[in-house]
Amino acid sequence: MLVAVALIVLLSGLYTFFGAGMNMTAIEMTRMARPIGEPMVMDEIPVWTLGYAVLIFLMWWVMMIAMMTPSAAPVLLLFTAIKKSGSHASSAPLLGLLFLSGYLIAWASYAALATFMQWWLETTGLSNGPMMSLSSRTLGGALLLAAGAYQFTPYKHACLSNCRLPVQFLTAYNRSGLAGALLMGAHHGTYCLGCCWALMLLLFAGGIMNLYWIAGLALFVLAEKTVPFPRFYTSAAGILLIAAGCYVLATAL
């Protein structure tokens, strides 16, 4: 199962890294990235067709897979180990893959919402289409403030608690069978989504295909689910995000 997880992360990471289907690779977009909200003049403006929307959805979903699967590995590996030690030893790998599939389906719902948001931002002129980043420093600062404020909410801490305690989650929401494994994965993915959705929206501020933001947020999420004293860590991050948001808003005036 560990090999399967590593392979999924590697392939999704390569897909994101090389910007499959995009006009530019993530490397080129990262090289051309500007500070939050600083506009760029680009000659080629993307046209939103059904095919382009599907491509953007796949970009978001594969990027979420690359970013979020490592932080889900502990609960996935524990789930598979429990199944191997019980009466479902022969089907444990399949059950583990179904659990992971449910988890990734939950993030597919976020990818669909992010695709809609990207379409709306671009059609209203609030996003630089080719570079996939906000064209308004005011909106970028507000996004940082919102993400920082969310770090202090009870819902954030409740979702994070379920993400940080695999044993507690697997005990409380245990289901049997193939469908049960899929539903458990989706349930865990929903908690993870509730914990991290605001942080993932920061990709709009820094540039959706900006590798520095992608790697930074992925490492932050992984640390948030594993480091000791999580409330201190999330609160410190919230303060930094709010401070950054205030700075961006102040310089936008």
PyMOL commands that set and color helices and strands:
alter all, ss='L'
color gray80, all
select helices_A, chain A and resi 2-17+26-32+50-85+89-123+137-150+154-164+166-172+177-206+211-224+230-252
alter helices_A, ss='H'
color red, helices_A
select strands_A, chain A and resi 127-128+133-134
alter strands_A, ss='S'
color yellow, strands_A
deselect
rebuild
show_as cartoon
